[in-house]
Amino acid sequence: MVEGKRKIQVLNNLSQLYINTSNYSMALKYSGEALALAEKLNFKPGISDTHISLGNIYYYKGNYPEALSNHLAALKLQEETGDKLSAA
């Protein structure tokens, strides 16, 4: 499971790098891979982090309903896991 968590983190980091360079198609690719793995492992912090990345991607693409949906999904998971720092 530790190896899977690291891979999720790396995929989310790659997604963030592509967000920073406005390459949203590649950011979506890596976020999609991270989300699939995090859900397979039922790793809620990884799912939450990925939803934040997805929310940011959709925000920058101007798809505000999808951005809000992903950020709210992340918030729900943060509240479930007691991650007050991320929720703030």
Backbone as JSON Lines, residues from 0, in Angstrom:
{"i":0,"aa":"M","n":[0.82,-1.2,0.0],"ca":[0.0,0.0,0.0],"c":[0.87,1.26,0.0]}
{"i":1,"aa":"V","n":[2.01,1.21,0.69],"ca":[2.9,2.37,0.74],"c":[3.36,2.75,-0.67]}
{"i":2,"aa":"E","n":[3.69,1.75,-1.47],"ca":[4.12,2.01,-2.85],"c":[3.01,2.67,-3.65]}
{"i":3,"aa":"G","n":[1.78,2.23,-3.44],"ca":[0.64,2.83,-4.12],"c":[0.43,4.27,-3.71]}
{"i":4,"aa":"K","n":[0.61,4.55,-2.41],"ca":[0.46,5.93,-1.93],"c":[1.51,6.83,-2.55]}
{"i":5,"aa":"R","n":[2.72,6.33,-2.68],"ca":[3.79,7.12,-3.31],"c":[3.46,7.4,-4.77]}
{"i":6,"aa":"K","n":[2.95,6.39,-5.45],"ca":[2.61,6.56,-6.86],"c":[1.5,7.6,-7.02]}
{"i":7,"aa":"I","n":[0.51,7.58,-6.14],"ca":[-0.56,8.57,-6.18],"c":[0.02,9.97,-5.99]}
{"i":8,"aa":"Q","n":[0.93,10.11,-5.05],"ca":[1.57,11.4,-4.79],"c":[2.35,11.88,-6.01]}
{"i":9,"aa":"V","n":[3.09,10.99,-6.63],"ca":[3.87,11.35,-7.82],"c":[2.93,11.77,-8.96]}
{"i":10,"aa":"L","n":[1.86,11.01,-9.16],"ca":[0.9,11.36,-10.22],"c":[0.26,12.72,-9.96]}
{"i":11,"aa":"N","n":[-0.1,12.98,-8.7],"ca":[-0.67,14.29,-8.37],"c":[0.35,15.41,-8.54]}
{"i":12,"aa":"N","n":[1.62,15.14,-8.22],"ca":[2.67,16.14,-8.43],"c":[2.86,16.43,-9.92]}
{"i":13,"aa":"L","n":[2.83,15.38,-10.74],"ca":[2.93,15.58,-12.19],"c":[1.75,16.4,-12.7]}
{"i":14,"aa":"S","n":[0.57,16.08,-12.21],"ca":[-0.61,16.84,-12.6],"c":[-0.44,18.32,-12.25]}
{"i":15,"aa":"Q","n":[0.07,18.6,-11.06],"ca":[0.27,19.98,-10.64],"c":[1.28,20.7,-11.53]}
{"i":16,"aa":"L","n":[2.33,20.0,-11.92],"ca":[3.31,20.61,-12.82],"c":[2.66,21.0,-14.15]}
{"i":17,"aa":"Y","n":[1.8,20.12,-14.67],"ca":[1.12,20.43,-15.92],"c":[0.08,21.53,-15.75]}
{"i":18,"aa":"I","n":[-0.56,21.59,-14.59],"ca":[-1.47,22.7,-14.32],"c":[-0.69,24.02,-14.36]}
{"i":19,"aa":"N","n":[0.47,24.03,-13.75],"ca":[1.3,25.24,-13.69],"c":[1.76,25.72,-15.06]}
{"i":20,"aa":"T","n":[1.82,24.79,-16.03],"ca":[2.23,25.16,-17.39],"c":[1.04,25.25,-18.34]}
{"i":21,"aa":"S","n":[-0.17,25.21,-17.78],"ca":[-1.42,25.32,-18.55],"c":[-1.63,24.19,-19.55]}
{"i":22,"aa":"N","n":[-1.02,23.05,-19.3],"ca":[-1.23,21.87,-20.14],"c":[-2.27,21.0,-19.44]}
{"i":23,"aa":"Y","n":[-3.53,21.4,-19.59],"ca":[-4.61,20.79,-18.82],"c":[-4.94,19.37,-19.3]}
{"i":24,"aa":"S","n":[-4.71,19.06,-20.55],"ca":[-4.99,17.7,-21.01],"c":[-4.05,16.7,-20.32]}
{"i":25,"aa":"M","n":[-2.78,17.05,-20.19],"ca":[-1.85,16.16,-19.5],"c":[-2.14,16.13,-18.0]}
{"i":26,"aa":"A","n":[-2.52,17.27,-17.45],"ca":[-2.88,17.32,-16.03],"c":[-4.07,16.4,-15.76]}
{"i":27,"aa":"L","n":[-5.06,16.44,-16.64],"ca":[-6.23,15.54,-16.49],"c":[-5.82,14.08,-16.59]}
{"i":28,"aa":"K","n":[-4.9,13.78,-17.49],"ca":[-4.43,12.4,-17.66],"c":[-3.84,11.87,-16.35]}
{"i":29,"aa":"Y","n":[-2.93,12.64,-15.76],"ca":[-2.28,12.18,-14.53],"c":[-3.23,12.2,-13.34]}
{"i":30,"aa":"S","n":[-4.12,13.17,-13.28],"ca":[-5.11,13.18,-12.2],"c":[-6.05,11.99,-12.31]}
{"i":31,"aa":"G","n":[-6.41,11.64,-13.54],"ca":[-7.27,10.48,-13.74],"c":[-6.62,9.19,-13.27]}
{"i":32,"aa":"E","n":[-5.33,9.05,-13.57],"ca":[-4.59,7.87,-13.12],"c":[-4.49,7.86,-11.6]}
{"i":33,"aa":"A","n":[-4.23,9.01,-11.0],"ca":[-4.12,9.1,-9.54],"c":[-5.44,8.75,-8.88]}
{"i":34,"aa":"L","n":[-6.53,9.27,-9.43],"ca":[-7.85,9.02,-8.84],"c":[-8.21,7.54,-8.94]}
{"i":35,"aa":"A","n":[-7.95,6.93,-10.08],"ca":[-8.26,5.51,-10.24],"c":[-7.49,4.65,-9.23]}
{"i":36,"aa":"L","n":[-6.21,4.94,-9.05],"ca":[-5.4,4.17,-8.11],"c":[-5.83,4.44,-6.67]}
{"i":37,"aa":"A","n":[-6.09,5.7,-6.34],"ca":[-6.5,6.04,-4.97],"c":[-7.83,5.39,-4.62]}
{"i":38,"aa":"E","n":[-8.75,5.36,-5.58],"ca":[-10.04,4.71,-5.32],"c":[-9.87,3.2,-5.2]}
{"i":39,"aa":"K","n":[-9.01,2.61,-6.03],"ca":[-8.74,1.17,-5.95],"c":[-8.2,0.79,-4.57]}
{"i":40,"aa":"L","n":[-7.32,1.65,-4.02],"ca":[-6.72,1.4,-2.71],"c":[-7.58,1.93,-1.56]}
{"i":41,"aa":"N","n":[-8.67,2.62,-1.9],"ca":[-9.53,3.28,-0.9],"c":[-8.7,4.19,0.0]}
{"i":42,"aa":"F","n":[-7.8,4.95,-0.61],"ca":[-6.91,5.86,0.08],"c":[-7.53,7.25,0.03]}
{"i":43,"aa":"K","n":[-8.29,7.58,1.07],"ca":[-9.09,8.8,1.07],"c":[-8.26,10.09,0.96]}
{"i":44,"aa":"P","n":[-7.12,10.21,1.63],"ca":[-6.33,11.43,1.42],"c":[-5.87,11.59,-0.03]}
{"i":45,"aa":"G","n":[-5.55,10.5,-0.68],"ca":[-5.16,10.56,-2.09],"c":[-6.32,10.93,-2.99]}
{"i":46,"aa":"I","n":[-7.5,10.4,-2.68],"ca":[-8.69,10.75,-3.44],"c":[-8.97,12.24,-3.27]}
{"i":47,"aa":"S","n":[-8.87,12.71,-2.04],"ca":[-9.11,14.13,-1.74],"c":[-8.13,15.02,-2.49]}
{"i":48,"aa":"D","n":[-6.84,14.69,-2.43],"ca":[-5.82,15.5,-3.12],"c":[-6.09,15.53,-4.62]}
{"i":49,"aa":"T","n":[-6.5,14.41,-5.17],"ca":[-6.77,14.34,-6.6],"c":[-7.98,15.19,-6.97]}
{"i":50,"aa":"H","n":[-9.01,15.17,-6.12],"ca":[-10.17,16.02,-6.4],"c":[-9.8,17.5,-6.36]}
{"i":51,"aa":"I","n":[-8.86,17.87,-5.51],"ca":[-8.4,19.26,-5.48],"c":[-7.72,19.6,-6.81]}
{"i":52,"aa":"S","n":[-6.85,18.71,-7.28],"ca":[-6.19,18.94,-8.57],"c":[-7.21,19.05,-9.69]}
{"i":53,"aa":"L","n":[-8.17,18.13,-9.7],"ca":[-9.21,18.17,-10.73],"c":[-10.02,19.46,-10.65]}
{"i":54,"aa":"G","n":[-10.33,19.87,-9.44],"ca":[-11.06,21.13,-9.26],"c":[-10.28,22.31,-9.82]}
{"i":55,"aa":"N","n":[-8.98,22.32,-9.59],"ca":[-8.14,23.4,-10.11],"c":[-8.08,23.37,-11.64]}
{"i":56,"aa":"I","n":[-7.96,22.18,-12.2],"ca":[-7.93,22.06,-13.66],"c":[-9.21,22.62,-14.27]}
{"i":57,"aa":"Y","n":[-10.33,22.18,-13.74],"ca":[-11.61,22.63,-14.3],"c":[-11.83,24.12,-14.06]}
{"i":58,"aa":"Y","n":[-11.35,24.64,-12.95],"ca":[-11.44,26.07,-12.68],"c":[-10.7,26.85,-13.76]}
{"i":59,"aa":"Y","n":[-9.45,26.46,-14.03],"ca":[-8.66,27.18,-15.02],"c":[-9.2,27.0,-16.43]}
{"i":60,"aa":"K","n":[-9.9,25.9,-16.67],"ca":[-10.52,25.69,-17.98],"c":[-11.86,26.43,-18.1]}
{"i":61,"aa":"G","n":[-12.32,27.02,-17.01],"ca":[-13.57,27.77,-17.04],"c":[-14.82,26.93,-16.81]}
{"i":62,"aa":"N","n":[-14.64,25.67,-16.42],"ca":[-15.77,24.78,-16.14],"c":[-16.04,24.84,-14.63]}
{"i":63,"aa":"Y","n":[-16.7,25.91,-14.22],"ca":[-16.87,26.18,-12.79],"c":[-17.76,25.16,-12.07]}
{"i":64,"aa":"P","n":[-18.84,24.66,-12.7],"ca":[-19.63,23.63,-11.99],"c":[-18.82,22.37,-11.68]}
{"i":65,"aa":"E","n":[-18.0,21.94,-12.64],"ca":[-17.17,20.75,-12.42],"c":[-16.07,21.04,-11.39]}
{"i":66,"aa":"A","n":[-15.54,22.24,-11.41],"ca":[-14.53,22.64,-10.42],"c":[-15.13,22.6,-9.02]}
{"i":67,"aa":"L","n":[-16.31,23.18,-8.87],"ca":[-16.98,23.19,-7.57],"c":[-17.3,21.79,-7.09]}
{"i":68,"aa":"S","n":[-17.78,20.96,-7.99],"ca":[-18.11,19.57,-7.65],"c":[-16.88,18.84,-7.09]}
{"i":69,"aa":"N","n":[-15.73,19.01,-7.73],"ca":[-14.52,18.34,-7.27],"c":[-14.01,18.91,-5.96]}
{"i":70,"aa":"H","n":[-14.07,20.22,-5.8],"ca":[-13.62,20.8,-4.53],"c":[-14.53,20.4,-3.37]}
{"i":71,"aa":"L","n":[-15.83,20.29,-3.64],"ca":[-16.75,19.85,-2.59],"c":[-16.53,18.37,-2.24]}
{"i":72,"aa":"A","n":[-16.21,17.56,-3.24],"ca":[-15.9,16.15,-2.98],"c":[-14.66,16.05,-2.1]}
{"i":73,"aa":"A","n":[-13.66,16.88,-2.38],"ca":[-12.44,16.89,-1.55],"c":[-12.77,17.32,-0.13]}
{"i":74,"aa":"L","n":[-13.58,18.36,0.01],"ca":[-13.95,18.85,1.34],"c":[-14.67,17.77,2.14]}
{"i":75,"aa":"K","n":[-15.57,17.06,1.49],"ca":[-16.31,15.99,2.18],"c":[-15.35,14.93,2.72]}
{"i":76,"aa":"L","n":[-14.39,14.53,1.91],"ca":[-13.42,13.52,2.35],"c":[-12.53,14.06,3.46]}
{"i":77,"aa":"Q","n":[-12.16,15.32,3.38],"ca":[-11.33,15.93,4.43],"c":[-12.08,15.96,5.75]}
{"i":78,"aa":"E","n":[-13.37,16.25,5.69],"ca":[-14.17,16.25,6.91],"c":[-14.32,14.84,7.47]}
{"i":79,"aa":"E","n":[-14.49,13.85,6.59],"ca":[-14.62,12.45,7.02],"c":[-13.36,11.95,7.71]}
{"i":80,"aa":"T","n":[-12.21,12.38,7.21],"ca":[-10.93,11.89,7.75],"c":[-10.39,12.79,8.86]}
{"i":81,"aa":"G","n":[-11.09,13.89,9.15],"ca":[-10.64,14.8,10.22],"c":[-9.46,15.66,9.81]}
{"i":82,"aa":"D","n":[-9.25,15.84,8.51],"ca":[-8.13,16.64,8.02],"c":[-8.54,18.12,8.01]}
{"i":83,"aa":"K","n":[-8.49,18.73,9.18],"ca":[-8.95,20.11,9.34],"c":[-8.04,21.09,8.62]}
{"i":84,"aa":"L","n":[-6.76,20.82,8.56],"ca":[-5.83,21.74,7.9],"c":[-6.17,21.85,6.4]}
{"i":85,"aa":"S","n":[-6.35,20.73,5.75],"ca":[-6.7,20.77,4.31],"c":[-8.09,21.36,4.09]}
{"i":86,"aa":"A","n":[-9.0,21.04,4.98],"ca":[-10.37,21.54,4.85],"c":[-10.41,23.06,4.97]}
{"i":87,"aa":"A","n":[-9.51,23.61,5.77],"ca":[-9.49,25.06,5.97],"c":[-9.03,25.73,4.7]}
